[in-house]
């Protein structure tokens, strides 16, 4: 939603600052996705280690 508003503002004004803000939003969204992917991998690895430890006891 914010991305659409920023893009529309840039189209209407041609203001480069608005465009740069749009690019920052896109970068933030990309970083959040990467962090979420890393968390999923980490959680899976932790769960696997815990399960392996249960079976070893």
Secondary structure as GFF3:
##gff-version 3
##sequence-region A 1 57
A	DSSP	alpha_helix	2	13	.	.	.	ID=ss1
A	DSSP	alpha_helix	16	56	.	.	.	ID=ss2
###
